[in-house]
């Protein structure tokens, strides 16, 4: 009896450990958002248009573009398909291509062949619909996700200040300094409960910089109302812009062809903890700070 009990507890313990693994660390299943449109049938004209557009046209276009972005439509009404791809700004062309391939495989099953579906993976966001959802002044189809873990530190106020400051600077740098309107950030502090915070902000290439700023600031507003302040990590991903934070590094450091922008923030000693300094560096090999910005 004791052996059976021990085996059962071992299995439960293993399952709990698996549940604690962050989704973005490599899970293949996408986050999905299902719209209220009707469903299409397998083998229909709409499905053929959708897959031809996504995999035949937009997949090679996005993966070969410096912005890793593509959108378009195909077919005549009522079977016109619309699609948009926004790959994360620091992934390689092969990674972008593979991510969109996964979206093509999951398009039918994620929302039971809905004519309006958004899919979010670690390396790309894809939206597919039977109507024109392209709007550089909007961001409909935002997928939100939050880690089930909380920080171990009791200093929730300090964590919230650090995260808000890092996200604000990441947004600012993505809009004002990045040629591709994409930035990753890193915050380094002294609390063992959150020694590092990692962030990313990105806008689609069809947005102007003022539109990018408005979009990301809109996500910042949603962030404050949707997520608890002590969460481990969270993400808001839409067709026009995305925003993300984690306590684990997710930036692609392996491909120098796709550099990003990074912030290093060193918290001041506890007596002067209200001041945080951010040093921005461009690219993986940058050694000289471009700017120092107080949060």
C-alpha positions, 0 to 999 in steps of 0.5 A: 500500500505504501509503495502504491501511495509513493508511486501516486505521489511521485506521479502527482509531483511530476505533473505539478512540475510540468504545470509550472513550466512556462508556456513560452518555454517551448510549448507547441500548442498556440494560444487562440482567440475564436471570433463569433463568425460562422464556421467553414467546411473542410475542403471548402473554397474558403479553406483553400483560399485561406491556406493558399494565402497563408502558406503559399503567399504570406509565409514566404513573404513574412519570413523573407522580409526584414520586418518579419511581417506580411498581410493580404487577402485572396479570393472572391466574396463570399469566400475571400480570406484575409490573413496577417503574420507578425513574427517576433522581431528577433527570430530567424527566417527559418523560425518565422517560416516554421511558426507560420507552418504550425499556424497552417496546421492549427488553423482548422482545429484551434477554433473548430474552423471558425472564420475568425481566429487568432493564434499566438505562438512563442515566435509568431502571431497569426490572424485569419478571417473572412473579413478585412480586419486590417486597421493600423489605428486599431488592434482587434484580435488581441490575445492575452495570457498570464502565467499561473505563477506568482513572484516569490518576493514579498515586495510586490510594489517594488516588482510592479514599479520595476516592471512598469518602468521597464515596459514603459522604456521598452515601448519608448525605445521600440517607437523612437529608436528601433528601425523595425519598431521592435525591442527587447528589454532586461531589468536587473535588480537586487531582490532574489525574488525577481533578480531579472525581468525581461520584456519585448515590444513590437509593432507591425511594419504597416504602422507609422511611429505615432500609430505604433506608440498609440497601439503599445500605449493602449496595451499598457493600459490594458496591462494595468487592468487585466493582470495582477501585479505579482504575476510571473509573466504576461503577454498581450499579442495583436495584429498591430502590436505586442507586449510581453514580460517574463522572469526568464530570458526568451530573446533569441541570442543565437542569430546575429542577422536578427539583432534586437535592442536591449536595456540593462537596468541596475537598481540602486541600493535600497536607500535610493531604490526610487531611482533606476537607471536604464542603459540601452545597447543596440545589438548583441555585440554593442559595448558602448551605451547609446543612452542612459534614461531615468525611469 
